[in-house]
Amino acid sequence: MWRDWIVLRRRLKKFILSRMVTHVLFLVAFGWGLGKNINLASGSYLDFLVPGIIALNTMNVSYMSITGVHAERVYHKSLEEYLSAPIEPAAFVLGKIFSAVVRALISTALILIVAALFGASMKFFAEPINFLTVVVLNSIIFASVCFCAALKVQTYEELAQVNTYLLMPMSFLCGTFFNTSELPTPVRVVIEILPLTHTSELLREGFKLSSAVILSVYATFLLWLATRMFKRLSN
């Protein structure tokens, strides 16, 4: 984790600038552009949108932060060195996962700053402990998904397909831009199984035990699976 932090620190300015551009574009296009034509009983569409963008952002940033593991396995052949080093495999996995969490937290802080400048109400930040817990759990989930994929696929094209078939549908359907209650019942049942739906709901509506338990189960299982797959590389 410290190794990845040193790399990030050297590139921090570029990372911040790239994330700022993304956040501003989302808020301008959807919050100001599309949002002016949408009226919600609970408030402005911008207030509804920001928690969804945070959920979407933590998913994408944490996932993309782990893609380098694929290059280390396939091209650099360095994962075997970590396995033969005097460290526990779980320590390597946790270090990689939590370095992705740090990136997601930095990017989330940028969203909060930009959203405040755009005039969002920030009611979703009324319980900061719950807010941070949800952001960390969501980041762990999707960093672990990428870690597992990086240990399984053989090419970058296959890794990109995971993004296309898994992350992209969740980006638009899991309550990030609209309420899932508007979806047809069969689709809604499937969508409500997915972790990003519960992340969006927890960030937008506050603590809900069932959603918190679901995210915790996802995070625990995927961390265990990532560690198990990493250990099996030595076999």
C-alpha positions in Angstrom: 0.0 0.0 0.0 2.9 2.4 0.8 4.5 1.6 -2.5 1.3 2.5 -4.4 1.0 5.7 -2.3 4.5 6.8 -3.4 3.5 6.2 -7.0 0.2 8.1 -6.5 1.9 11.0 -4.7 4.2 11.6 -7.7 1.2 11.7 -10.0 -1.2 13.3 -7.6 -1.6 16.6 -9.5 -2.5 14.7 -12.7 -4.9 12.4 -10.9 -6.7 15.4 -9.2 -7.0 17.3 -12.5 -8.3 14.4 -14.4 -10.9 13.6 -11.7 -11.9 17.3 -11.5 -12.7 17.4 -15.2 -14.8 14.3 -15.0 -16.8 15.6 -12.0 -17.4 19.0 -13.5 -18.6 17.5 -16.8 -21.1 15.2 -14.9 -22.5 18.0 -12.8 -22.7 20.4 -15.8 -24.3 17.9 -18.2 -26.7 16.2 -15.8 -27.0 18.6 -12.8 -27.4 21.9 -14.7 -28.3 20.7 -18.2 -30.7 17.8 -17.8 -31.5 18.7 -14.2 -33.3 21.9 -15.1 -36.0 19.9 -16.8 -36.5 17.5 -13.9 -38.6 18.4 -10.8 -38.4 16.2 -7.7 -40.6 16.4 -4.6 -37.5 15.8 -2.4 -35.5 18.7 -3.9 -33.5 19.6 -6.9 -32.2 16.9 -9.3 -28.6 18.1 -8.5 -29.2 17.1 -4.9 -30.4 13.7 -6.1 -27.6 13.3 -8.6 -24.5 13.9 -6.4 -24.8 10.8 -4.2 -25.2 8.7 -7.4 -22.1 10.3 -8.9 -20.2 9.5 -5.7 -21.3 5.8 -5.9 -20.4 5.7 -9.6 -17.1 7.4 -9.0 -16.0 5.1 -6.2 -16.8 2.1 -8.4 -14.9 3.3 -11.4 -11.8 4.7 -9.5 -11.4 1.6 -7.3 -11.8 -0.7 -10.3 -9.3 1.1 -12.5 -6.8 1.4 -9.7 -6.3 -2.4 -9.7 -5.9 -2.9 -13.4 -2.1 -2.8 -13.1 -2.2 -6.2 -11.3 -3.0 -7.7 -14.7 0.2 -6.3 -16.2 2.2 -7.5 -13.2 0.9 -11.1 -13.7 0.9 -11.4 -17.5 3.7 -9.1 -18.7 6.1 -8.3 -15.8 5.7 -11.7 -14.1 6.2 -10.0 -10.7 3.3 -11.6 -8.8 5.4 -14.8 -8.3 8.1 -12.7 -6.6 5.5 -11.4 -4.1 4.3 -14.9 -3.5 7.9 -16.1 -2.8 8.7 -13.0 -0.6 8.4 -13.3 3.2 4.9 -11.6 3.3 1.5 -13.1 3.6 -0.6 -13.2 0.4 -3.4 -11.5 2.2 -1.1 -8.6 3.0 -0.4 -8.1 -0.7 -4.1 -8.2 -1.6 -5.1 -5.9 1.2 -2.4 -3.5 0.3 -3.5 -3.3 -3.3 -7.2 -3.1 -2.3 -6.7 -0.3 0.2 -4.5 1.7 -2.1 -7.5 1.7 -4.4 -9.7 2.8 -1.5 -7.4 5.8 -0.9 -7.7 6.9 -4.5 -11.5 6.6 -4.3 -11.6 8.7 -1.1 -9.5 11.4 -2.7 -11.7 11.4 -5.7 -14.8 11.5 -3.4 -13.4 14.5 -1.6 -13.1 16.3 -4.9 -16.7 15.5 -5.7 -17.8 17.1 -2.4 -15.8 20.2 -3.2 -17.2 20.5 -6.7 -20.8 19.7 -5.6 -20.6 22.4 -2.9 -19.4 24.9 -5.5 -22.4 24.0 -7.7 -24.8 24.6 -4.9 -25.7 21.1 -3.9 -27.4 20.8 -0.5 -25.0 18.1 0.8 -27.7 16.6 3.1 -26.3 13.2 2.3 -23.1 14.2 4.3 -25.1 14.7 7.5 -23.8 11.4 8.9 -20.0 11.4 7.9 -19.2 8.1 9.6 -21.9 6.2 7.7 -21.0 8.1 4.5 -17.3 7.1 4.7 -18.2 3.5 5.6 -20.4 3.1 2.5 -17.7 4.7 0.3 -15.0 2.4 1.7 -17.2 -0.7 1.3 -18.1 0.1 -2.2 -14.5 0.8 -3.1 -13.4 -2.6 -1.6 -16.1 -4.4 -3.5 -15.1 -3.1 -7.0 -11.3 -3.1 -6.3 -11.7 -6.8 -5.4 -13.8 -7.5 -8.5 -10.9 -6.1 -10.6 -8.3 -8.0 -8.7 -10.1 -11.2 -9.3 -10.6 -10.4 -13.0 -6.9 -9.4 -13.3 -5.9 -12.8 -12.0 -8.2 -14.6 -14.4 -8.1 -12.9 -17.9 -5.2 -13.1 -20.3 -5.5 -9.8 -22.2 -6.4 -6.2 -21.6 -9.3 -6.6 -24.1 -10.8 -9.2 -21.8 -10.3 -7.0 -18.8 -12.1 -4.2 -20.7 -15.0 -6.6 -21.4 -15.5 -7.0 -17.6 -16.0 -3.2 -17.6 -18.4 -3.3 -20.5 -20.6 -6.2 -19.3 -20.5 -5.5 -15.6 -19.6 -2.0 -14.7 -21.3 -0.1 -17.5 -24.8 -1.6 -17.0 -24.5 -0.8 -13.2 -23.4 2.7 -14.0 -26.7 3.6 -15.6 -29.2 1.2 -13.9 -28.3 1.1 -10.2 -30.0 4.2 -9.0 -27.2 6.6 -10.0 -29.2 8.8 -12.3 -32.8 7.8 -11.6 -34.9 6.0 -9.0 -34.9 2.2 -9.6 -38.6 2.1 -8.6 -39.4 3.3 -12.1 -38.0 0.1 -13.6 -40.1 -2.9 -14.6 -40.4 -5.4 -11.8 -38.3 -8.2 -13.3 -35.5 -5.7 -14.1 -35.8 -4.1 -10.7 -35.4 -7.4 -8.9 -32.1 -8.1 -10.6 -30.9 -4.5 -10.2 -31.6 -4.6 -6.4 -29.3 -7.6 -6.0 -26.3 -5.6 -7.3 -24.1 -3.7 -4.8 -24.1 -0.3 -6.5 -27.8 -0.1 -6.1 -27.4 -0.4 -2.3 -24.5 2.1 -2.3 -26.6 4.7 -4.1 -29.5 4.1 -1.7 -27.3 4.4 1.4 -25.6 7.6 0.2 -28.9 9.2 -0.8 -31.3 8.1 1.9 -29.1 7.4 4.9 -28.3 4.3 6.9 -30.4 1.2 6.1 -29.4 -2.1 7.9 -30.3 -4.5 5.0 -28.3 -2.5 2.5 -25.4 -2.2 4.8 -25.4 -5.9 5.5 -25.5 -6.7 1.8 -22.5 -4.4 1.0 -20.6 -5.9 3.9 -21.2 -9.5 2.7 -20.1 -8.5 -0.9 -16.9 -6.9 0.4 -16.0 -9.8 2.8 -16.7 -12.5 0.1 -14.8 -10.7 -2.7 -11.8 -10.0 -0.4 -11.7 -13.7 0.5 -12.0 -14.7 -3.1 -9.3 -12.3 -4.3 -6.9 -13.7 -1.6 -7.8 -17.3 -2.4 -7.2 -16.7 -6.2 -3.8 -15.0 -5.4 -2.7 -17.8 -3.2 -3.5 -20.3 -6.0 -1.0 -18.6 -8.4 1.7 -20.4 -6.5 0.2 -23.9 -7.2 
